[in-house]
Amino acid sequence: VEFLYCDLASMKSIRQFVQRFRAKNCPLHVLVNNAGVMMVPERKTEDGFEEHFGLNYLGHFLLTNLLLDTLKQSGTHSHNARIITVSSATHYVGELHLNDLQSRCSYSPHGAYAQSKLALVLFTYRLQHLLTANGSHVTANVVDPGVVNTDLYKHVFWVIKVAKWMTAWLFFKTPEEGASTSIYAAVSPEVEGAGGCYLYNETRTKSADIAYDEELQRRLWTQSCKMVGIPDESRSVP
């Protein structure tokens, strides 16, 4: 195991990380987009993005796109490279506000978190569409880990913290249990060659209806490219 520092809330840090990784000339068979914050007070990343959208979504969007060439070179017909992005059941109640992705008009910690998790599902589906169109040996899937007992809940209301403390042993998954579906998506032969799936408890599940809106997927992708400063090479793909 080797550690390389990468701050997903910093576009500069992400680019530096990718440069360091590429310098090693290593193949990349699995990328798991897992970092995130939840229901934090209104604040911005160093690039001026609302933190949920900037870290949870845009950070992973940029990282994945900068590593795509390496992933494509690493995948083969029999062993695809795999991209696993961790979303949440919260995406089912999320709304994507393309005219206010930074939640400037009306900030809600829960709303901003849900929007970032919905964006990750839309991104995954569009990414898989583009990978298929290009004939790439790379698959992209999105995972719902369930309700996991981690420090992600440190910003929720005190009442919820107390309830969590009292019931975590009964209703919450351990971190190991929460990681199981991501591991399944990363290594299981059962999903070899399968992309564009929403996985929960190691099972393909239907995501929110809005996540299948291809026009919304395209518009979010184009706007995301502008926000992180990369060319939108998907324009030629319907």
Order of alpha helices (4+ residues) and beta strands (2+ residues): alpha-beta-alpha-beta-alpha-beta-alpha-alpha-beta-beta-alpha
